[in-house]
Amino acid sequence: MTSTVFETVTPDSLVYLDRLAATDLGRSYKGRMLDELDVRPGQTVVDLGCGPGTDLSALAEAVTATGAVIGVDHDQTAVDAARERTAEQDTVAVTLGDIHDLRLADCTADRARTDRVLQHVADPVLALREIHRVLRSGGRIVMGEPDWDTLTIDHPESDLSHAYTRYVTDKVIRNAYIGRQLPRLATEVGFAVPTVIPVTPVFRDVQAADKILGLERTTQRAVAAGYFTEEAARRWLDHLANGPFLAAVTFYIVAAES
């Protein structure tokens, strides 16, 4: 089943985050999220699930020396990396924390952001309630999340495409439908939701898509879970590797106000 086209070793999670941020896709949607966040000098911004600090410098630049940026992540390795990267930025503080139970006082922040975080958390509604609690009245959060049910990969055997997407939504991503759900969930916890922006990147290069989707690794797991036979998986990957390639998935940028 192995092909030299696909990555066979799962990249380190922090390396993966940096790699995605450096792509044209990453720069584009992150720039759009920053625009929607509308950060002003002097404000306090919380980056929830900040990872290795990929976006902290841009936020620090936006708040200027008169503001503050707080990065929060549940992973100590990510926190250590983010602290190292921002060591010379006095306006940035990075803390270990749980998005479901933030160690922040009520009405602490003017702005908050989450980037591909809520798809993985245990309880997105509880996380949204916590974010609502720490935002000041009139504060804003911008969230970016994919809707994995929209994942489309072209293949002559459409049932194989459906099986792959079904495996991703059933087994790979904890909250696979969070992109479409965010406006409703945010409204239910007390936010107003003035802006929903769908972004649908289209991949024509299989190796570029593989660096984000892990096509062969995910297919192997789908075989083990019974979503593909070995023979079906071979046909699936052979076409992806050698035929014309097209994949797309819709990513939602949702701005909500407290």
C-alpha positions in Angstrom: 0.0 0.0 0.0 3.0 2.3 0.5 4.0 4.8 -2.2 6.8 7.3 -2.2 4.2 10.0 -3.0 2.9 10.0 0.6 4.4 10.7 4.0 4.6 7.5 6.0 5.9 9.0 9.3 3.5 11.1 11.3 5.1 14.5 11.8 5.7 16.0 15.2 2.6 17.9 16.2 4.4 21.2 16.6 6.3 20.8 13.3 2.9 20.1 11.7 1.4 23.3 13.1 4.4 25.4 11.9 4.4 23.7 8.5 0.7 24.5 7.9 1.1 28.1 9.0 3.9 28.5 6.4 1.8 27.5 3.5 -0.1 29.9 1.3 -3.3 28.5 2.7 -2.2 29.0 6.3 -1.0 32.5 5.7 -4.3 33.4 3.9 -6.8 32.1 6.5 -4.7 33.3 9.5 -4.6 36.8 7.9 -8.3 36.7 7.5 -8.8 35.7 11.1 -6.6 38.5 12.3 -8.6 41.0 10.2 -11.8 39.8 11.7 -10.4 39.9 15.2 -10.0 43.7 14.7 -7.4 44.0 17.5 -6.7 47.6 18.8 -3.6 49.0 20.5 -3.8 48.6 24.3 -6.2 45.6 24.2 -5.8 42.2 25.9 -6.0 39.3 23.5 -6.1 35.6 24.5 -4.9 32.9 22.1 -6.5 29.7 23.2 -4.7 26.6 22.0 -1.7 28.8 21.0 0.5 25.8 20.3 4.1 26.7 19.8 3.3 30.4 19.6 2.8 30.5 15.8 0.4 33.5 16.0 1.5 35.3 19.2 3.9 37.7 17.5 1.3 39.0 15.1 -1.1 39.5 18.0 1.6 41.3 20.0 2.3 43.6 17.1 -1.4 44.4 16.9 -1.9 45.3 20.6 1.4 47.3 20.6 3.5 47.9 23.7 0.4 49.1 25.5 -1.5 45.9 25.3 -1.2 42.3 26.4 -1.3 38.9 24.7 -2.0 35.7 26.7 -1.3 32.4 25.1 -2.9 29.3 26.6 -2.2 25.7 25.7 -2.8 22.3 27.5 0.5 20.9 26.3 3.6 21.7 28.2 5.9 21.1 25.2 3.9 23.6 23.2 3.9 26.1 26.1 7.7 25.8 26.4 8.2 26.4 22.7 5.9 29.4 22.7 7.6 30.9 25.7 11.0 30.5 24.0 9.8 32.1 20.8 8.3 35.1 22.6 10.9 35.5 25.3 11.9 39.0 24.1 8.3 40.2 23.8 7.3 41.8 27.1 3.6 42.0 26.2 3.3 38.2 25.7 2.7 35.7 28.5 2.1 32.0 27.9 0.5 29.7 30.4 -0.4 26.0 30.7 -4.2 25.7 30.9 -7.4 24.0 30.1 -9.8 25.7 27.7 -12.7 24.2 29.7 -11.5 25.8 32.9 -9.4 28.9 32.2 -7.3 30.4 35.0 -8.5 33.9 34.0 -10.8 36.3 35.9 -14.2 37.3 34.5 -14.1 40.0 31.9 -10.3 39.8 31.5 -9.9 40.0 27.7 -11.0 42.3 24.8 -10.4 39.7 22.1 -9.9 35.9 21.9 -9.1 33.5 19.2 -9.1 29.7 18.6 -7.6 28.2 15.5 -8.5 24.5 14.8 -8.8 23.9 18.5 -12.5 23.2 19.1 -12.6 20.3 16.7 -10.4 18.4 19.3 -11.8 19.5 22.7 -13.9 17.3 25.0 -16.7 19.8 25.3 -17.0 22.7 22.8 -20.0 24.2 24.6 -18.2 24.3 27.9 -15.2 25.9 26.2 -17.4 28.5 24.6 -19.0 29.3 28.0 -15.5 29.9 29.5 -14.5 32.1 26.6 -17.7 34.1 27.0 -17.0 34.5 30.8 -13.5 35.9 30.3 -14.4 38.3 27.5 -15.5 41.8 28.5 -18.8 43.2 27.3 -18.4 44.0 23.7 -15.5 41.7 23.3 -14.9 39.5 20.3 -13.8 36.0 19.6 -12.8 34.7 16.2 -12.8 31.0 15.7 -11.5 29.0 12.7 -12.7 25.4 12.3 -13.0 22.9 9.4 -16.2 20.9 8.8 -14.7 17.5 8.0 -18.0 16.2 6.6 -17.4 18.5 3.6 -14.1 16.8 2.8 -14.2 15.8 -0.9 -11.5 13.8 -2.6 -12.2 12.9 -6.3 -11.9 9.3 -7.2 -13.4 7.2 -10.0 -15.0 5.0 -7.3 -17.1 7.5 -5.4 -17.9 5.0 -2.7 -14.3 4.9 -1.7 -14.3 8.7 -1.3 -17.3 8.5 0.9 -15.8 5.8 3.0 -12.6 7.8 3.5 -14.6 10.9 4.6 -16.9 8.8 6.8 -13.8 7.3 8.6 -12.4 10.8 9.2 -15.7 12.1 10.7 -16.4 8.9 12.6 -13.0 8.1 14.1 -10.3 10.7 13.4 -11.7 14.0 14.5 -13.6 14.3 17.8 -15.9 17.1 16.8 -15.9 16.7 13.0 -18.9 18.9 12.3 -17.8 21.8 14.5 -17.4 24.2 11.6 -21.1 24.3 10.7 -22.1 24.0 14.4 -20.1 27.0 15.7 -22.7 29.8 15.0 -25.4 27.9 16.7 -23.3 26.8 19.7 -21.9 30.3 20.2 -25.4 31.8 20.1 -26.6 29.3 22.6 -24.0 30.4 25.2 -24.8 34.0 24.8 -22.7 35.3 21.9 -24.0 37.3 19.0 -22.7 36.0 15.7 -22.5 38.7 13.1 -20.0 37.0 10.7 -19.6 33.6 9.2 -17.0 33.2 6.4 -16.6 29.9 4.6 -13.2 29.3 3.1 -12.8 26.3 0.8 -9.3 25.5 -0.3 -8.9 23.3 -3.3 -5.9 21.0 -3.6 -4.7 20.0 -7.0 -1.3 18.7 -5.8 -1.5 15.3 -4.0 1.7 15.9 -2.0 0.6 19.3 -0.8 -2.7 17.8 0.3 -0.9 14.8 1.9 1.1 17.1 4.2 -2.2 18.3 5.7 -4.4 15.2 5.4 -1.9 12.3 5.9 -3.6 10.4 3.1 -1.8 7.0 3.3 -1.5 7.0 7.1 -5.3 7.7 7.4 -6.1 5.1 4.8 -4.1 2.5 6.7 -6.0 3.3 9.9 -9.3 3.1 7.9 -8.4 -0.4 6.7 -7.7 -1.5 10.3 -11.1 0.0 11.4 -13.0 -1.8 8.6 -13.8 1.1 6.4 -11.7 -0.2 3.5 -10.6 -3.6 2.4 -6.9 -3.9 1.6 -7.7 -4.2 -2.1 -10.0 -1.1 -2.0 -7.3 0.8 -0.2 -4.8 -0.1 -2.9 -7.1 1.1 -5.6 -7.8 4.3 -3.7 -4.2 5.2 -3.0 -3.0 4.2 -6.5 -5.4 6.7 -8.2 -4.6 9.4 -5.7 -0.9 9.0 -6.3 -1.0 8.6 -10.1 -4.2 10.1 -11.4 -5.4 13.7 -11.6 -5.9 14.9 -8.0 -8.5 17.1 -6.5 -9.5 17.5 -2.9 -11.4 20.2 -1.0 -12.7 20.9 2.5 -14.7 23.9 3.9 -13.2 25.8 6.7 -15.3 28.3 8.7 -14.2 31.5 10.2 -16.8 32.6 12.8 -16.7 36.0 14.6 -18.8 36.2 17.8 -19.4 39.1 20.1 -20.1 39.1 23.9 
